Amino acid sequence: MALKIRLQRHGSSHAPFYRMVVAEALARRDGRFVEVVGTYNPQARKAVPEVEIKLDRVDYWISVGAKPTDTARSLIRRARREVPAEAGS
């Protein structure tokens, strides 16, 4: 069972909202998944964070062999950069 960390699209036509999920590689884009590990709202207002990811769960799934897609990898990288800045405040 090959696992991928990828985005599922939700929301309406011109207001996309994404969930970052761990799913089997052969599952449909918005189909069956194993676990939701975060969210991404590309149209978020300034008061609401654009990316919310459970980095501990992402690290776990990567350690057991899940491979993130290119987009998921870039969002994980962005979330890792934002976490230390918030921890220091």
MODELLER restraints for C-alpha pairs under 7 A, 6 or more apart:
rsr = mdl.restraints
at = mdl.atoms
rsr.add(forms.Gaussian(group=physical.xy_distance, feature=features.Distance(at['CA:1:A'], at['CA:24:A']), mean=6.60, stdev=0.5))
rsr.add(forms.Gaussian(group=physical.xy_distance, feature=features.Distance(at['CA:2:A'], at['CA:24:A']), mean=5.76, stdev=0.5))
rsr.add(forms.Gaussian(group=physical.xy_distance, feature=features.Distance(at['CA:2:A'], at['CA:25:A']), mean=5.66, stdev=0.5))
rsr.add(forms.Gaussian(group=physical.xy_distance, feature=features.Distance(at['CA:3:A'], at['CA:22:A']), mean=6.60, stdev=0.5))
rsr.add(forms.Gaussian(group=physical.xy_distance, feature=features.Distance(at['CA:3:A'], at['CA:23:A']), mean=5.57, stdev=0.5))
rsr.add(forms.Gaussian(group=physical.xy_distance, feature=features.Distance(at['CA:3:A'], at['CA:24:A']), mean=4.53, stdev=0.5))
rsr.add(forms.Gaussian(group=physical.xy_distance, feature=features.Distance(at['CA:3:A'], at['CA:25:A']), mean=5.43, stdev=0.5))
rsr.add(forms.Gaussian(group=physical.xy_distance, feature=features.Distance(at['CA:3:A'], at['CA:65:A']), mean=7.00, stdev=0.5))
rsr.add(forms.Gaussian(group=physical.xy_distance, feature=features.Distance(at['CA:3:A'], at['CA:66:A']), mean=4.61, stdev=0.5))
rsr.add(forms.Gaussian(group=physical.xy_distance, feature=features.Distance(at['CA:3:A'], at['CA:67:A']), mean=6.45, stdev=0.5))
rsr.add(forms.Gaussian(group=physical.xy_distance, feature=features.Distance(at['CA:4:A'], at['CA:22:A']), mean=5.65, stdev=0.5))
rsr.add(forms.Gaussian(group=physical.xy_distance, feature=features.Distance(at['CA:4:A'], at['CA:23:A']), mean=5.46, stdev=0.5))
rsr.add(forms.Gaussian(group=physical.xy_distance, feature=features.Distance(at['CA:4:A'], at['CA:24:A']), mean=6.03, stdev=0.5))
rsr.add(forms.Gaussian(group=physical.xy_distance, feature=features.Distance(at['CA:4:A'], at['CA:25:A']), mean=5.53, stdev=0.5))
rsr.add(forms.Gaussian(group=physical.xy_distance, feature=features.Distance(at['CA:4:A'], at['CA:66:A']), mean=5.09, stdev=0.5))
rsr.add(forms.Gaussian(group=physical.xy_distance, feature=features.Distance(at['CA:4:A'], at['CA:67:A']), mean=4.85, stdev=0.5))
rsr.add(forms.Gaussian(group=physical.xy_distance, feature=features.Distance(at['CA:4:A'], at['CA:68:A']), mean=5.50, stdev=0.5))
rsr.add(forms.Gaussian(group=physical.xy_distance, feature=features.Distance(at['CA:4:A'], at['CA:69:A']), mean=6.94, stdev=0.5))
rsr.add(forms.Gaussian(group=physical.xy_distance, feature=features.Distance(at['CA:5:A'], at['CA:20:A']), mean=6.81, stdev=0.5))
rsr.add(forms.Gaussian(group=physical.xy_distance, feature=features.Distance(at['CA:5:A'], at['CA:21:A']), mean=5.60, stdev=0.5))
rsr.add(forms.Gaussian(group=physical.xy_distance, feature=features.Distance(at['CA:5:A'], at['CA:22:A']), mean=4.50, stdev=0.5))
rsr.add(forms.Gaussian(group=physical.xy_distance, feature=features.Distance(at['CA:5:A'], at['CA:23:A']), mean=6.46, stdev=0.5))
rsr.add(forms.Gaussian(group=physical.xy_distance, feature=features.Distance(at['CA:5:A'], at['CA:66:A']), mean=6.40, stdev=0.5))
rsr.add(forms.Gaussian(group=physical.xy_distance, feature=features.Distance(at['CA:5:A'], at['CA:67:A']), mean=5.97, stdev=0.5))
rsr.add(forms.Gaussian(group=physical.xy_distance, feature=features.Distance(at['CA:5:A'], at['CA:68:A']), mean=4.34, stdev=0.5))
rsr.add(forms.Gaussian(group=physical.xy_distance, feature=features.Distance(at['CA:5:A'], at['CA:69:A']), mean=6.27, stdev=0.5))
rsr.add(forms.Gaussian(group=physical.xy_distance, feature=features.Distance(at['CA:5:A'], at['CA:72:A']), mean=6.64, stdev=0.5))
rsr.add(forms.Gaussian(group=physical.xy_distance, feature=features.Distance(at['CA:6:A'], at['CA:20:A']), mean=5.54, stdev=0.5))
rsr.add(forms.Gaussian(group=physical.xy_distance, feature=features.Distance(at['CA:6:A'], at['CA:21:A']), mean=5.58, stdev=0.5))
rsr.add(forms.Gaussian(group=physical.xy_distance, feature=features.Distance(at['CA:6:A'], at['CA:22:A']), mean=6.51, stdev=0.5))
rsr.add(forms.Gaussian(group=physical.xy_distance, feature=features.Distance(at['CA:6:A'], at['CA:68:A']), mean=6.15, stdev=0.5))
rsr.add(forms.Gaussian(group=physical.xy_distance, feature=features.Distance(at['CA:6:A'], at['CA:69:A']), mean=5.70, stdev=0.5))
rsr.add(forms.Gaussian(group=physical.xy_distance, feature=features.Distance(at['CA:6:A'], at['CA:72:A']), mean=5.63, stdev=0.5))
rsr.add(forms.Gaussian(group=physical.xy_distance, feature=features.Distance(at['CA:7:A'], at['CA:18:A']), mean=5.90, stdev=0.5))
rsr.add(forms.Gaussian(group=physical.xy_distance, feature=features.Distance(at['CA:7:A'], at['CA:19:A']), mean=5.50, stdev=0.5))
rsr.add(forms.Gaussian(group=physical.xy_distance, feature=features.Distance(at['CA:7:A'], at['CA:20:A']), mean=4.53, stdev=0.5))
rsr.add(forms.Gaussian(group=physical.xy_distance, feature=features.Distance(at['CA:7:A'], at['CA:21:A']), mean=6.13, stdev=0.5))
rsr.add(forms.Gaussian(group=physical.xy_distance, feature=features.Distance(at['CA:7:A'], at['CA:72:A']), mean=6.82, stdev=0.5))
rsr.add(forms.Gaussian(group=physical.xy_distance, feature=features.Distance(at['CA:8:A'], at['CA:18:A']), mean=5.36, stdev=0.5))
rsr.add(forms.Gaussian(group=physical.xy_distance, feature=features.Distance(at['CA:8:A'], at['CA:19:A']), mean=5.14, stdev=0.5))
rsr.add(forms.Gaussian(group=physical.xy_distance, feature=features.Distance(at['CA:8:A'], at['CA:20:A']), mean=6.36, stdev=0.5))
rsr.add(forms.Gaussian(group=physical.xy_distance, feature=features.Distance(at['CA:8:A'], at['CA:21:A']), mean=6.99, stdev=0.5))
rsr.add(forms.Gaussian(group=physical.xy_distance, feature=features.Distance(at['CA:8:A'], at['CA:29:A']), mean=5.95, stdev=0.5))
rsr.add(forms.Gaussian(group=physical.xy_distance, feature=features.Distance(at['CA:8:A'], at['CA:30:A']), mean=5.14, stdev=0.5))
rsr.add(forms.Gaussian(group=physical.xy_distance, feature=features.Distance(at['CA:9:A'], at['CA:16:A']), mean=6.66, stdev=0.5))
rsr.add(forms.Gaussian(group=physical.xy_distance, feature=features.Distance(at['CA:9:A'], at['CA:17:A']), mean=5.99, stdev=0.5))
rsr.add(forms.Gaussian(group=physical.xy_distance, feature=features.Distance(at['CA:9:A'], at['CA:18:A']), mean=4.67, stdev=0.5))
rsr.add(forms.Gaussian(group=physical.xy_distance, feature=features.Distance(at['CA:9:A'], at['CA:19:A']), mean=6.71, stdev=0.5))
rsr.add(forms.Gaussian(group=physical.xy_distance, feature=features.Distance(at['CA:9:A'], at['CA:30:A']), mean=6.61, stdev=0.5))
rsr.add(forms.Gaussian(group=physical.xy_distance, feature=features.Distance(at['CA:10:A'], at['CA:16:A']), mean=6.00, stdev=0.5))
rsr.add(forms.Gaussian(group=physical.xy_distance, feature=features.Distance(at['CA:10:A'], at['CA:17:A']), mean=5.00, stdev=0.5))
rsr.add(forms.Gaussian(group=physical.xy_distance, feature=features.Distance(at['CA:10:A'], at['CA:18:A']), mean=5.63, stdev=0.5))
rsr.add(forms.Gaussian(group=physical.xy_distance, feature=features.Distance(at['CA:11:A'], at['CA:17:A']), mean=5.13, stdev=0.5))
rsr.add(forms.Gaussian(group=physical.xy_distance, feature=features.Distance(at['CA:17:A'], at['CA:40:A']), mean=6.32, stdev=0.5))
rsr.add(forms.Gaussian(group=physical.xy_distance, feature=features.Distance(at['CA:17:A'], at['CA:41:A']), mean=4.98, stdev=0.5))
rsr.add(forms.Gaussian(group=physical.xy_distance, feature=features.Distance(at['CA:17:A'], at['CA:42:A']), mean=6.99, stdev=0.5))
rsr.add(forms.Gaussian(group=physical.xy_distance, feature=features.Distance(at['CA:18:A'], at['CA:39:A']), mean=5.73, stdev=0.5))
rsr.add(forms.Gaussian(group=physical.xy_distance, feature=features.Distance(at['CA:18:A'], at['CA:40:A']), mean=5.04, stdev=0.5))
rsr.add(forms.Gaussian(group=physical.xy_distance, feature=features.Distance(at['CA:18:A'], at['CA:41:A']), mean=6.23, stdev=0.5))
rsr.add(forms.Gaussian(group=physical.xy_distance, feature=features.Distance(at['CA:19:A'], at['CA:36:A']), mean=6.77, stdev=0.5))
rsr.add(forms.Gaussian(group=physical.xy_distance, feature=features.Distance(at['CA:19:A'], at['CA:38:A']), mean=5.86, stdev=0.5))
rsr.add(forms.Gaussian(group=physical.xy_distance, feature=features.Distance(at['CA:19:A'], at['CA:39:A']), mean=4.38, stdev=0.5))
rsr.add(forms.Gaussian(group=physical.xy_distance, feature=features.Distance(at['CA:19:A'], at['CA:40:A']), mean=6.19, stdev=0.5))
rsr.add(forms.Gaussian(group=physical.xy_distance, feature=features.Distance(at['CA:20:A'], at['CA:36:A']), mean=5.98, stdev=0.5))
rsr.add(forms.Gaussian(group=physical.xy_distance, feature=features.Distance(at['CA:20:A'], at['CA:37:A']), mean=5.62, stdev=0.5))
rsr.add(forms.Gaussian(group=physical.xy_distance, feature=features.Distance(at['CA:20:A'], at['CA:38:A']), mean=4.87, stdev=0.5))
rsr.add(forms.Gaussian(group=physical.xy_distance, feature=features.Distance(at['CA:20:A'], at['CA:39:A']), mean=5.51, stdev=0.5))
rsr.add(forms.Gaussian(group=physical.xy_distance, feature=features.Distance(at['CA:21:A'], at['CA:33:A']), mean=6.47, stdev=0.5))
rsr.add(forms.Gaussian(group=physical.xy_distance, feature=features.Distance(at['CA:21:A'], at['CA:35:A']), mean=5.65, stdev=0.5))
rsr.add(forms.Gaussian(group=physical.xy_distance, feature=features.Distance(at['CA:21:A'], at['CA:36:A']), mean=4.38, stdev=0.5))
rsr.add(forms.Gaussian(group=physical.xy_distance, feature=features.Distance(at['CA:21:A'], at['CA:37:A']), mean=5.52, stdev=0.5))
rsr.add(forms.Gaussian(group=physical.xy_distance, feature=features.Distance(at['CA:22:A'], at['CA:33:A']), mean=5.91, stdev=0.5))
rsr.add(forms.Gaussian(group=physical.xy_distance, feature=features.Distance(at['CA:22:A'], at['CA:34:A']), mean=5.44, stdev=0.5))
rsr.add(forms.Gaussian(group=physical.xy_distance, feature=features.Distance(at['CA:22:A'], at['CA:35:A']), mean=5.36, stdev=0.5))
rsr.add(forms.Gaussian(group=physical.xy_distance, feature=features.Distance(at['CA:22:A'], at['CA:36:A']), mean=6.50, stdev=0.5))
rsr.add(forms.Gaussian(group=physical.xy_distance, feature=features.Distance(at['CA:23:A'], at['CA:32:A']), mean=6.77, stdev=0.5))
rsr.add(forms.Gaussian(group=physical.xy_distance, feature=features.Distance(at['CA:23:A'], at['CA:33:A']), mean=4.26, stdev=0.5))
rsr.add(forms.Gaussian(group=physical.xy_distance, feature=features.Distance(at['CA:23:A'], at['CA:34:A']), mean=5.36, stdev=0.5))
rsr.add(forms.Gaussian(group=physical.xy_distance, feature=features.Distance(at['CA:24:A'], at['CA:33:A']), mean=6.86, stdev=0.5))
rsr.add(forms.Gaussian(group=physical.xy_distance, feature=features.Distance(at['CA:37:A'], at['CA:53:A']), mean=5.95, stdev=0.5))
rsr.add(forms.Gaussian(group=physical.xy_distance, feature=features.Distance(at['CA:37:A'], at['CA:54:A']), mean=5.48, stdev=0.5))
rsr.add(forms.Gaussian(group=physical.xy_distance, feature=features.Distance(at['CA:37:A'], at['CA:57:A']), mean=6.50, stdev=0.5))
rsr.add(forms.Gaussian(group=physical.xy_distance, feature=features.Distance(at['CA:37:A'], at['CA:58:A']), mean=6.65, stdev=0.5))
rsr.add(forms.Gaussian(group=physical.xy_distance, feature=features.Distance(at['CA:38:A'], at['CA:52:A']), mean=5.38, stdev=0.5))
rsr.add(forms.Gaussian(group=physical.xy_distance, feature=features.Distance(at['CA:38:A'], at['CA:53:A']), mean=4.04, stdev=0.5))
rsr.add(forms.Gaussian(group=physical.xy_distance, feature=features.Distance(at['CA:38:A'], at['CA:54:A']), mean=5.91, stdev=0.5))
rsr.add(forms.Gaussian(group=physical.xy_distance, feature=features.Distance(at['CA:39:A'], at['CA:51:A']), mean=5.97, stdev=0.5))
rsr.add(forms.Gaussian(group=physical.xy_distance, feature=features.Distance(at['CA:39:A'], at['CA:52:A']), mean=5.28, stdev=0.5))
rsr.add(forms.Gaussian(group=physical.xy_distance, feature=features.Distance(at['CA:39:A'], at['CA:53:A']), mean=6.33, stdev=0.5))
rsr.add(forms.Gaussian(group=physical.xy_distance, feature=features.Distance(at['CA:40:A'], at['CA:50:A']), mean=5.75, stdev=0.5))
rsr.add(forms.Gaussian(group=physical.xy_distance, feature=features.Distance(at['CA:40:A'], at['CA:51:A']), mean=4.63, stdev=0.5))
rsr.add(forms.Gaussian(group=physical.xy_distance, feature=features.Distance(at['CA:40:A'], at['CA:52:A']), mean=6.50, stdev=0.5))
rsr.add(forms.Gaussian(group=physical.xy_distance, feature=features.Distance(at['CA:41:A'], at['CA:50:A']), mean=5.07, stdev=0.5))
rsr.add(forms.Gaussian(group=physical.xy_distance, feature=features.Distance(at['CA:41:A'], at['CA:51:A']), mean=6.55, stdev=0.5))
rsr.add(forms.Gaussian(group=physical.xy_distance, feature=features.Distance(at['CA:42:A'], at['CA:50:A']), mean=6.17, stdev=0.5))
rsr.add(forms.Gaussian(group=physical.xy_distance, feature=features.Distance(at['CA:44:A'], at['CA:50:A']), mean=5.38, stdev=0.5))
rsr.add(forms.Gaussian(group=physical.xy_distance, feature=features.Distance(at['CA:51:A'], at['CA:79:A']), mean=6.63, stdev=0.5))
rsr.add(forms.Gaussian(group=physical.xy_distance, feature=features.Distance(at['CA:53:A'], at['CA:79:A']), mean=6.73, stdev=0.5))
